[in-house]
């Protein structure tokens, strides 16, 4: 029987109350009062196979931790192609989104017949909507060279194209579970979100057919620059993103490149730091990069976007999820293949509610990504019937750079213990491991 989330929460609350005195919820004996236990939940920034290493000798603390991430079931062929680029790859988070961001940007340049960012930007949304469907760089580039409108579909973009704002109209989320200090693929569940009707119906400018003979001596090659987290708190997510970008460039150039010449890739680090990212953007501007792939974190993109827009370049992120970026002032130069957190918040809240949690602490890094997703999850929990006084919000300042001391969450851990939370959602990157350490140090028993 289907029941509303509000009804489900109410019945779970009643069951929890009965447990204190009777066996009415399925146990023959009254349960003895035990030490406080909490279930841990995470998000895309920390639901990675590389995350437990941040806890070092206490890596087993993550076992049983659940979380969500934007993720489509990836074909084995795509995973194999990624491993051909990086044989040591253990995670695939945002690899597909990075691959698709590069391919979509290059296809837009080919349709525009130019490496001018303003002309490319006008084609990006149209690349994903209302044309002849194609699913690989070689086929799509051939159509684009012939002046054919295309509708690109691939690993991360499967159900619908971009909205008018330049982001996916639909998304797929995975619920992941740590087991034995790694993600247990056998427990992974997928759920769709969004609606196809949100996809743009606007017609882009008419494509330009590539002249016979292809390359022109006076046509400069298309230059694409990276702004990915090689270092900093989000560096644990860099390998799959780098593999996705490299694979896309390799396959594009194997198919003849764009505008009659091989596409040039300029590597670049965002450092999970505004200062590092701004320096990289400045270098990309000097190097005449048309399309910048990144940044990794939403907060970093917010910081550098004014610089990118002022320079007249395109910022195309594969991993920004801050819902506020949908309405950011970008002069039509900001795009993303990652879905906004307005969709992920619902998926996260549902995962927490399914476990019957009644007192929930939501801990977030203090930036637009952390606080934005924190607010969305809180709102979804309240809509489902969790009272405001049973939700506790806490934030922490992420380290400014790699030389900064680790996050000190001892005070926040005490607040969570005193609150009596039975669920803790941690929204952060690698630095968020300090939250788990602090909880264990103060005697909060983590439920495995």
C-alpha positions in Angstrom: 0.0 0.0 0.0 1.3 3.5 -0.8 1.3 6.0 2.0 2.4 9.6 2.1 5.7 10.5 3.7 3.8 12.4 6.4 1.8 9.3 7.3 4.9 7.2 7.3 6.7 9.5 9.6 3.8 9.6 12.0 3.5 5.8 12.2 7.3 5.5 12.7 7.1 8.1 15.5 4.3 6.1 17.2 6.3 2.9 16.9 9.3 4.5 18.4 7.2 5.6 21.4 5.7 2.1 21.9 9.2 0.6 21.9 10.0 2.2 25.2 7.5 0.1 27.0 6.3 -2.8 24.9 7.1 -5.3 22.2 4.4 -4.0 19.8 6.8 -3.2 17.0 8.1 -6.7 16.4 10.3 -7.6 19.3 9.2 -10.0 22.1 11.1 -8.1 24.8 11.1 -4.5 25.9 14.3 -3.0 24.6 16.8 -1.9 27.3 17.9 1.7 27.1 21.2 1.8 25.4 23.9 4.3 24.5 23.0 7.0 22.0 23.4 5.7 18.4 23.3 7.7 15.2 23.1 6.8 11.6 25.5 8.6 9.3 24.5 10.1 6.0 26.6 11.8 3.4 26.4 13.6 0.0 28.3 13.6 -3.3 31.3 15.4 -1.8 32.1 12.5 0.6 30.4 9.4 -0.8 33.5 8.2 -2.6 35.7 5.1 -2.2 38.6 7.4 -1.4 36.8 9.1 1.5 37.5 6.5 4.3 41.2 7.1 3.9 40.6 10.6 5.3 39.8 8.8 8.6 43.1 6.9 8.5 43.2 4.2 11.2 39.5 4.9 12.0 38.2 4.3 8.5 35.8 1.7 9.7 33.7 4.5 11.2 32.1 5.0 7.8 30.7 1.5 7.5 26.9 1.7 7.2 27.0 5.4 6.1 24.5 6.1 3.4 24.3 9.0 1.0 23.1 10.3 -2.4 25.0 11.6 -5.4 23.9 12.6 -9.0 24.7 9.4 -10.8 23.4 7.5 -13.8 24.0 3.7 -14.1 27.2 3.8 -16.1 27.6 1.4 -19.0 30.5 -1.0 -18.5 31.9 0.1 -21.8 32.2 3.7 -20.6 33.9 2.6 -17.4 36.3 0.6 -19.4 37.1 3.6 -21.6 37.7 5.7 -18.5 40.1 3.0 -17.1 42.0 3.1 -20.3 42.8 6.7 -19.4 43.4 6.1 -15.7 43.9 2.3 -14.9 44.0 3.2 -11.1 40.5 4.7 -11.2 38.3 3.5 -8.2 35.5 6.1 -8.4 33.3 7.4 -11.2 31.7 10.4 -9.5 31.1 13.2 -12.0 33.2 11.4 -14.7 30.2 11.2 -17.0 29.1 14.8 -16.3 32.7 16.0 -17.1 32.8 14.0 -20.3 29.5 15.4 -21.4 30.4 19.0 -20.5 33.5 18.8 -22.8 31.6 17.1 -25.6 28.6 19.5 -25.5 30.9 22.5 -25.5 32.9 21.3 -28.4 29.8 20.4 -30.4 28.4 23.9 -29.8 31.6 25.4 -31.2 31.4 23.2 -34.3 27.7 24.2 -34.8 28.7 27.9 -34.3 31.6 27.5 -36.7 33.7 29.6 -34.4 35.8 29.5 -31.2 34.2 32.8 -30.1 32.7 32.1 -26.6 29.6 34.2 -27.2 28.7 32.3 -30.4 29.4 29.0 -28.7 27.2 29.8 -25.7 24.2 30.5 -27.9 24.4 26.9 -29.2 25.0 24.9 -26.0 21.4 24.5 -24.9 20.3 23.7 -28.4 22.9 20.9 -28.7 20.8 18.9 -26.2 17.4 19.6 -27.6 15.1 19.2 -30.7 17.5 18.0 -33.3 18.7 14.7 -34.8 19.7 12.4 -31.9 23.3 11.2 -31.7 25.1 9.6 -28.8 28.9 9.7 -29.5 31.4 12.4 -30.5 32.1 11.0 -33.9 28.5 10.8 -35.1 27.5 14.1 -33.5 30.5 15.9 -35.0 29.8 14.6 -38.4 26.2 15.9 -38.2 27.4 19.2 -36.9 30.0 19.6 -39.7 27.2 19.1 -42.1 25.2 21.9 -40.6 22.6 19.6 -39.0 20.8 20.4 -35.8 21.6 17.7 -33.2 20.2 16.4 -29.9 23.0 15.0 -27.9 22.4 12.1 -25.5 25.0 10.3 -23.6 26.1 8.8 -20.3 24.9 11.6 -17.9 22.3 13.1 -20.2 19.8 10.4 -21.0 16.1 11.5 -20.5 15.9 15.1 -21.5 18.1 18.1 -22.5 19.0 21.4 -20.9 16.5 23.9 -19.6 16.6 27.5 -20.8 19.0 28.3 -17.9 21.6 25.8 -19.2 21.3 22.9 -16.8 19.7 19.4 -16.9 15.9 19.2 -16.9 16.1 15.7 -15.4 18.5 13.8 -13.3 19.4 10.4 -11.9 20.5 10.0 -8.3 22.1 7.0 -6.6 21.8 6.0 -3.0 25.2 4.7 -2.0 26.2 2.7 1.1 29.6 2.2 2.7 30.3 -1.5 3.6 33.8 -2.8 4.4 35.2 0.8 4.0 34.1 1.0 0.4 30.9 1.6 -1.6 29.0 -1.6 -1.9 27.7 -1.5 -5.5 25.3 -4.3 -4.6 23.4 -2.0 -2.3 23.3 1.0 -4.8 19.8 2.1 -5.8 18.9 4.6 -8.5 16.0 7.1 -8.7 15.0 9.6 -11.3 14.1 13.3 -10.7 13.0 16.3 -12.7 10.6 16.5 -15.7 11.2 16.3 -19.4 8.8 19.2 -19.9 11.3 21.6 -18.3 13.7 21.1 -21.3 14.1 24.2 -23.5 12.1 24.5 -26.7 13.9 27.6 -28.0 15.6 27.3 -31.3 19.3 28.1 -31.4 21.0 30.1 -34.2 21.2 28.2 -37.5 24.2 25.9 -37.6 27.1 26.7 -39.8 28.2 24.1 -42.3 31.9 23.4 -42.3 33.4 24.4 -45.6 34.8 21.7 -47.9 38.4 20.9 -47.0 37.7 21.6 -43.4 40.6 23.4 -41.9 41.4 27.0 -42.6 44.9 28.4 -42.0 43.4 31.5 -40.4 41.1 29.5 -38.0 42.6 29.2 -34.6 42.0 25.9 -32.8 39.4 25.6 -30.1 41.0 25.7 -26.7 39.3 24.2 -23.7 40.7 24.8 -20.2 40.3 22.8 -17.0 39.3 24.3 -13.7 39.0 21.0 -11.7 40.0 20.3 -8.1 43.5 18.8 -8.5 44.2 20.0 -4.9 42.2 21.1 -1.9 39.3 19.6 0.0 37.6 18.3 -3.1 40.8 16.7 -4.6 39.4 13.2 -3.7 36.9 13.7 -6.6 39.5 14.8 -9.1 40.6 11.5 -10.7 37.2 10.5 -12.2 36.6 14.1 -13.4 40.1 14.3 -15.0 39.5 10.9 -16.6 36.2 12.1 -18.1 37.7 15.2 -19.5 40.7 13.4 -21.0 38.6 10.7 -22.5 36.3 13.3 -24.2 39.2 15.2 -25.7 40.8 12.0 -26.9 37.6 10.8 -28.6 36.8 14.2 -30.1 40.3 14.4 -31.6 40.1 10.8 -32.8 37.0 11.9 -34.7 38.7 14.8 -36.4 38.5 17.5 -33.8 36.5 20.7 -34.2 36.6 23.5 -36.7 38.9 21.5 -38.8 41.7 21.1 -36.2 42.4 19.1 -33.0 40.9 20.6 -29.9 43.6 21.8 -27.4 43.2 21.1 -23.7 44.8 23.4 -21.1 45.0 21.8 -17.7 44.1 23.9 -14.6 43.5 23.5 -10.9 40.7 25.2 -8.9 42.4 24.2 -5.6 39.0 24.1 -3.9 40.2 27.7 -3.2 39.0 31.0 -4.7 42.5 32.4 -4.8 43.9 29.3 -6.7 40.8 29.2 -9.0 41.0 32.9 -9.9 44.7 32.6 -10.8 43.9 29.7 -13.1 41.1 31.6 -14.7 43.4 34.5 -15.3 45.9 32.2 -17.0 43.2 30.7 -19.2 42.1 34.2 -20.3 45.8 34.9 -21.2 46.0 31.7 -23.1 42.8 32.5 -25.1 40.8 29.6 -23.7 37.2 29.8 -25.0 35.5 27.2 -22.7 36.5 26.5 -19.1 35.4 23.2 -17.6 34.8 23.7 -13.9 34.9 24.7 -11.1 34.5 21.6 -9.0 32.8 23.2 -6.0 29.7 25.5 -6.3 31.2 28.1 -4.0 34.4 28.3 -6.2 32.3 28.8 -9.3 30.4 31.7 -7.6 33.7 33.3 -6.7 35.3 33.1 -10.2 32.2 33.6 -12.4 32.4 37.4 -12.3 36.0 37.1 -13.7 34.9 34.6 -16.3 32.0 36.8 -17.5 34.1 39.9 -17.5 36.6 38.2 -19.8 33.7 37.0 -22.0 34.5 33.3 -21.5 32.3 30.3 -20.8 32.2 28.5 -17.5 30.8 25.0 -17.8 30.8 22.9 -14.6 30.3 19.2 -14.4 29.7 19.2 -10.6 28.1 22.4 -9.3 24.8 21.6 -7.5 24.1 24.8 -5.6 20.4 25.5 -6.6 21.1 29.3 -6.4 23.3 29.1 -9.4 20.3 28.6 -11.6 19.5 32.3 -11.2 23.0 33.7 -11.0 23.8 36.7 -13.2 26.0 35.1 -15.9 25.1 36.9 -19.2 24.4 33.5 -20.7 27.9 32.2 -20.1 27.4 29.7 -17.3 26.3 26.1 -17.8 26.4 22.8 -15.9 25.8 19.1 -16.5 25.2 18.4 -12.7 21.6 18.9 -11.6 20.7 21.5 -8.9 20.3 20.5 -5.2 16.6 21.3 -5.4 16.3 17.8 -6.8 19.0 16.1 -4.6 17.5 17.5 -1.4 14.3 15.4 -2.0 16.3 12.2 -2.6 18.4 12.7 0.6 15.4 13.4 2.8 13.7 10.3 1.5 16.7 8.1 2.3 16.8 9.5 5.9 13.1 9.1 6.4 13.1 5.5 5.1 15.3 4.6 8.1 12.8 6.0 10.5 15.0 8.8 11.9 13.2 11.2 14.3 15.9 13.6 15.5 18.1 14.8 12.7 21.3 16.9 12.7 22.4 18.4 9.4 26.0 19.5 9.4 27.3 21.5 6.4 30.4 23.2 5.3 29.8 27.0 5.4 29.5 27.9 1.8 26.9 28.1 -0.9 26.9 24.4 -1.6 26.8 23.2 2.0 24.3 25.7 3.3 22.1 25.6 0.2 21.7 21.8 0.3 21.3 21.9 4.1 18.3 24.3 3.7 16.8 22.2 1.0 17.0 18.9 3.0 15.5 20.7 6.1 12.6 22.0 4.0 11.9 18.5 2.6 12.0 16.9 6.0 9.6 19.5 7.3 7.2 18.9 4.4 7.3 15.2 5.3 6.2 16.0 8.9 9.4 16.3 10.9 8.9 19.2 13.4 11.4 22.1 13.3 12.5 21.3 16.9 13.6 17.8 15.8 16.0 19.2 13.2 19.3 20.8 14.2 21.4 22.7 11.8 25.2 23.2 12.3 27.9 24.5 10.0 31.7 24.6 10.1 34.3 26.8 8.3 36.2 24.7 5.7 39.9 25.1 5.8 41.1 28.0 3.7 43.9 25.9 2.1 45.9 22.8 2.5 48.2 24.4 5.1 45.3 25.4 7.4 44.6 23.3 10.5 42.0 20.5 10.3 38.4 21.4 11.1 37.7 21.4 14.9 34.1 20.1 15.3 34.4 19.2 19.0 31.8 21.9 20.0 29.4 20.8 17.3 29.7 17.2 18.3 28.8 18.0 21.8 25.7 19.9 20.6 24.7 16.9 18.5 25.1 14.6 21.5 23.1 16.9 23.8 20.4 17.2 21.1 20.1 13.4 21.1 20.2 13.0 17.3 19.6 9.6 15.9 20.7 10.7 12.4 23.5 13.0 11.3 23.7 14.2 7.7 27.2 15.5 6.8 27.4 17.8 3.8 31.0 18.4 2.9 34.2 17.3 1.1 37.2 15.4 2.5 37.5 17.8 5.4 34.1 16.5 6.7 35.9 13.4 8.0 36.7 15.5 11.1 33.0 15.7 11.9 32.9 11.9 12.1 36.0 11.8 14.2 34.6 14.4 16.6 31.4 12.5 17.1 33.3 9.3 17.9 35.6 11.1 20.2 32.8 12.5 22.3 31.2 9.1 22.7 28.4 9.2 20.2 27.9 5.6 19.1 27.9 5.4 15.3 25.4 2.8 14.1 26.8 0.3 11.5 
